[in-house]
Amino acid sequence: MHPLFLPRLVNGPFEDPVLFIPFQFERRALIFDLGDISRLAPRDLLKISHAFVTHTHIDHFIGFDHLLRCLLGRETDLSLYGPAGFIANVEGKLAGYSWDLVDPLSCGLRLHLHEVHPDRLLRRTYVGGERFAADGAAAALPFAGPLHKEPAFEVSAAVLQHSSPCLGLALKERFHVSILTSGLETLGLQPGPWLTRFKNALYAGTDPGSDFDFITGARNSGGRFTLGELRQQIARITAGQKIAYITDVGDTPANREAMVAFARGADVLFIEAAFLHSERERAAAKHHLTARQAGDIAALARARQFTVFHFSPRYEGRDAELVQEAREAYAETSARMGEKQRA
């Protein structure tokens, strides 16, 4: 199975948190957190349509300026999401620059800012060609978890607590469409851009009896099939991929309950492990997780795989200890859960 999303941490575990999520077979990407993004090439930055920021501490947000500079002069839209205070934070960054040389006719960049509160979402748009003036007042929208939805996937958030509100983030594919090479060969079809349209039609719930027209080089069909015929012959539908991302949170009872529920069933969980458990009091004071707590939470959430990151610099050269502690906690908690289930 070829996954729809290919998530990767941009920086090392002691550096700024950034999760870059390009789409397979598309010139598009999402990004979780905007720490130092200088390792991403301009061609990758130009793929980003949506940026989700857990909170605006400098190591999670310093890359906003770099991304903005790369997109200036482009006719494009960038949607950004962050916790309470996010709109004012971005406004402050925009106000720190002089835009007097920005050409209204050539700068088509539009920033759509979203501020996440437990019960509502504030949205406001800023227009580059108008020196990033706000396009009207902020609109209040209901919020119950999902931040952004498309036919193929959705991105959700949970409002957690660091020293200030911090977002947990999850990307969930509705279902996964695998293309069967044997089916294409049987029908005499050639792979091409039409496969993206075919998948989008399935995600959109298009009537299976409707004709699906495309240029394929099919031997006998004239290039005409119903969507249902194609699905039966060339597609395998399986459960969708889930990617969860949690960083900069303390292991309080409320946070733990929310994290476990939010990350439940993740195929891949990226979770911070700032300290070894021997320094759990320091971790609690700084509102961070220990490696043991990270592994425990991953197991309780039944994450299939997990990756720990965002290590404290005090452990430079000792990253293997943090990874080992997290893995041992995951194994121990998973074993206890299995025993309890069998009892």
Secondary structure, 3 states (H helix, E strand, C coil): CCCCECCEECCCCCCCCCEEEEECCCCCEEEECCCCCCCCCHHHHCCEEEEECCCCCHHHHCCHHHHHHHHCCCCCEEEEEEECCHHHHHHHHHHCCCCCCCCCCCCCCEEEEEEECCCEEEEEEEEHHHCCEECCCCEEEECCCEEEECCCEEEEEEEEECCCEEEEEEEEECEEEEECHHHHHHHCCCCCCHHHHHHHHHHCCCCCCCEEECCCCCCCCCCEEEHHHHHHHHEEEEECCEEEEECCCCCCHHHHHHHHHHHCCCCEEEEECCECHHHHHHHHHCCCCEHHHHHHHHHHCCCCEEEEECCCHHHCCCHHHHHHHHHHHHHHHHHHHHHHHHC
